[in-house]
């Protein structure tokens, strides 16, 4: 087994003095794709925000070791420079900032040096072709007027260009039709390999039909309630989260 790119031990997180995570233990070896599933309110989004360094989410106990370093006291930008990437559930619109300017600024910030215009365009064209990203979006303002699928596809383009060591995909399947989901999943699968660890956060099993996880974790009431192989996702699709105390399905409704 590869060394862990992410190792969470006994993590406790509070929001506005209310405990949400109550001792999370989770390890993701580099090069593996893990899925974190669970019903609404189980703590999945809290974990995402804690990993990202959101100031509202207070880590009160435990450790988060990323690529050998404890990141609990690090700011969000420091975590990004270490190689952590977050694809948000609801990507924000940024009027006045073009896709190209955003991507180049992001790459410069992560690398700590300016990428030349020629190298940037070469990288952008290569990754756009690889992911099937419409080049005409390059001069539009970031996410403004984008459909849900276009926003998510753009986030995967960001991921491909930045080339992080670890990516957290926070409910990337939310609001996507089947065609958009296939395109986004294909992009993730294209980047999958020994140099990238992935944690997919999802309520439903739908995205896992396209991105096959190595390991599936179930979160319930702020803890990891069960860990298993890909077959655990199939079990949840059939039985839902009832045995964990939540009368919710894990299969997305038809349509």
C-alpha positions in Angstrom: 0.0 0.0 0.0 1.2 3.5 -0.8 2.0 6.0 1.9 -1.1 8.0 2.9 -1.4 11.4 1.3 -4.1 12.2 3.9 -4.4 10.8 7.4 -7.1 12.1 9.7 -7.0 10.9 13.3 -9.6 11.6 16.0 -10.8 14.7 14.3 -13.4 16.8 16.2 -14.9 19.9 14.6 -17.4 22.4 15.9 -19.4 25.1 14.1 -20.6 28.0 16.3 -19.7 26.0 19.4 -21.9 23.1 18.2 -19.9 19.8 17.8 -20.4 18.2 14.4 -17.5 15.8 13.9 -16.9 13.6 16.9 -13.8 11.7 16.3 -13.2 11.0 12.5 -10.5 8.5 11.5 -9.8 8.4 7.8 -6.7 7.5 5.7 -6.3 7.9 2.0 -3.2 6.3 0.4 -1.7 8.3 -2.5 -3.0 7.1 -5.8 -6.3 5.8 -4.5 -9.9 7.0 -4.9 -12.0 6.9 -1.8 -15.7 7.8 -1.6 -17.2 9.2 1.5 -21.0 8.7 1.7 -23.7 9.4 4.2 -27.1 10.9 4.7 -27.8 14.6 4.9 -26.5 16.0 8.2 -24.0 13.3 8.8 -21.0 15.7 8.7 -19.6 15.3 5.2 -19.7 19.0 4.4 -18.2 19.8 7.7 -15.3 17.6 7.0 -14.8 19.2 3.6 -14.8 22.7 5.1 -12.4 21.6 7.8 -10.0 20.2 5.3 -10.2 23.3 3.2 -9.4 25.6 6.2 -12.7 27.4 6.4 -12.4 29.7 9.5 -15.9 29.0 10.7 -15.1 25.3 11.2 -13.1 25.0 14.4 -10.9 21.9 14.8 -11.1 21.2 18.6 -9.3 17.9 18.7 -7.4 15.4 16.5 -4.9 15.8 13.7 -4.9 16.2 9.9 -1.7 15.1 8.3 -1.4 15.9 4.6 1.7 14.8 2.7 3.5 14.3 6.0 2.6 17.7 7.4 0.1 18.7 10.1 -2.1 21.2 8.4 -4.5 22.0 11.2 -3.0 25.5 11.8 -2.4 26.3 8.2 -4.4 28.8 6.2 -6.4 27.7 3.1 -3.8 29.1 0.7 -1.0 27.2 2.4 -2.9 24.0 2.1 -3.5 24.7 -1.6 0.2 25.3 -2.2 1.0 22.0 -0.5 -1.1 20.3 -3.2 -4.7 20.1 -1.9 -7.5 20.9 -4.3 -11.2 21.4 -3.5 -13.9 21.1 -6.2 -16.9 22.9 -4.6 -20.5 21.7 -4.5 -21.6 25.2 -5.6 -18.9 26.9 -7.6 -19.3 30.7 -7.2 -19.6 33.2 -10.0 -16.8 35.9 -10.2 -17.9 38.8 -12.4 -15.1 40.7 -14.0 -12.6 37.9 -13.8 -12.1 35.8 -16.9 -11.6 32.1 -16.9 -8.1 32.5 -18.4 -7.1 35.2 -15.8 -8.4 33.1 -13.0 -6.5 29.9 -14.1 -3.2 31.7 -14.7 -3.4 33.5 -11.4 -4.2 30.2 -9.6 -1.3 28.4 -11.3 1.1 31.3 -10.4 0.0 31.3 -6.8 0.4 27.5 -6.5 3.8 27.4 -8.2 5.1 30.5 -6.5 6.4 31.8 -9.9 4.9 33.2 -13.0 4.1 30.8 -15.9 5.0 32.3 -19.2 2.0 33.3 -21.5 3.2 30.8 -24.1 3.5 27.9 -21.6 0.1 28.8 -20.1 -1.7 28.8 -23.5 0.0 25.5 -24.4 -1.1 23.9 -21.1 -4.6 25.3 -21.4 -5.1 24.0 -24.9 -3.8 20.6 -24.0 -5.9 20.2 -20.9 -9.0 21.7 -22.6 -8.7 19.1 -25.5 -8.1 16.3 -23.0 -11.3 17.2 -21.0 -13.4 18.4 -23.9 -13.6 21.9 -22.5 -15.1 24.4 -25.0 -12.3 26.9 -25.7 -14.9 29.7 -26.3 -15.4 29.8 -22.5 -11.9 31.1 -21.9 -12.7 34.8 -22.2 -16.0 34.6 -20.3 -16.3 35.7 -16.7 -15.7 32.9 -14.2 -18.8 30.7 -13.9 -21.1 33.7 -14.8 -23.9 32.3 -16.9 -22.5 28.8 -16.8 -24.8 25.9 -16.5 -24.3 23.5 -13.6 -22.4 21.1 -15.8 -20.2 23.8 -17.3 -19.3 25.0 -13.8 -18.3 21.5 -12.7 -16.4 20.8 -15.9 -14.5 24.0 -15.4 -13.5 22.9 -11.9 -12.1 19.7 -13.3 -10.2 21.8 -15.9 -8.7 23.8 -12.9 -7.8 20.5 -11.3 -6.1 19.2 -14.5 -4.1 22.4 -14.9 -3.0 22.8 -11.3 -2.1 19.1 -11.0 -2.6 18.7 -7.2 -1.5 15.8 -5.1 -4.9 15.4 -3.6 -8.4 16.4 -4.7 -11.6 16.6 -2.7 -14.7 16.5 -4.9 -17.6 17.8 -2.8 -20.8 16.5 -4.3 -19.6 17.1 -7.8 -22.6 15.1 -9.1 -25.1 17.5 -7.5 -27.4 19.0 -10.2 -25.7 17.3 -13.1 -27.6 15.5 -15.9 -26.3 12.1 -17.1 -24.3 13.6 -20.0 -22.6 16.2 -17.8 -21.8 13.6 -15.2 -20.2 11.4 -17.7 -18.0 14.2 -19.0 -16.9 15.3 -15.5 -16.3 11.6 -14.5 -14.2 11.0 -17.6 -12.1 14.0 -16.7 -11.4 12.7 -13.2 -10.7 9.2 -14.6 -8.2 10.7 -17.1 -6.2 12.2 -14.3 -6.4 9.2 -12.0 -3.0 7.7 -11.2 -0.3 7.1 -8.7 0.4 10.8 -8.2 -3.2 11.8 -7.3 -5.3 10.9 -4.3 -9.0 11.6 -4.5 -11.8 11.8 -1.9 -15.3 11.9 -3.5 -18.0 13.3 -1.1 -21.4 12.1 -2.2 -24.9 11.4 -0.9 -25.8 9.1 -3.8 -24.1 6.3 -5.6 -24.6 7.6 -9.1 -21.2 9.2 -9.6 -19.6 5.9 -8.4 -20.9 4.2 -11.4 -18.5 6.3 -13.5 -15.6 6.8 -11.1 -15.0 3.4 -9.4 -13.7 3.9 -5.9 -11.0 1.8 -4.3 -12.6 2.2 -0.8 -16.0 3.5 0.4 -16.6 5.1 3.8 -19.9 5.8 5.4 -20.3 8.7 7.7 -23.0 9.0 10.2 -23.5 11.3 13.2 -20.0 12.8 12.8 -18.1 9.6 12.7 -17.0 7.0 10.1 -19.6 4.3 10.7 -18.3 1.7 8.2 -15.5 1.2 5.6 -15.5 -1.3 2.8 -14.7 -1.9 -0.8 -16.7 -0.8 -3.9 -19.4 -3.3 -3.0 -20.4 -1.2 0.0 -21.7 1.5 -2.5 -23.8 -1.2 -4.2 -25.1 -2.3 -0.8 -26.1 1.3 0.1 -27.8 1.8 -3.2 -30.0 -1.2 -2.4 -30.6 -0.6 1.3 -30.0 3.1 1.8 -28.9 4.4 5.2 -31.7 2.8 7.3 -29.4 0.6 9.3 -27.4 3.7 10.4 -30.6 5.3 11.7 -31.5 7.4 8.7 -34.5 6.6 6.5 -32.8 7.9 3.3 -31.9 6.3 0.0 -28.4 6.3 -1.5 -29.7 6.0 -5.0 -30.6 9.2 -6.8 -34.2 9.5 -7.8 -34.9 8.8 -11.5 -35.1 11.7 -13.9 
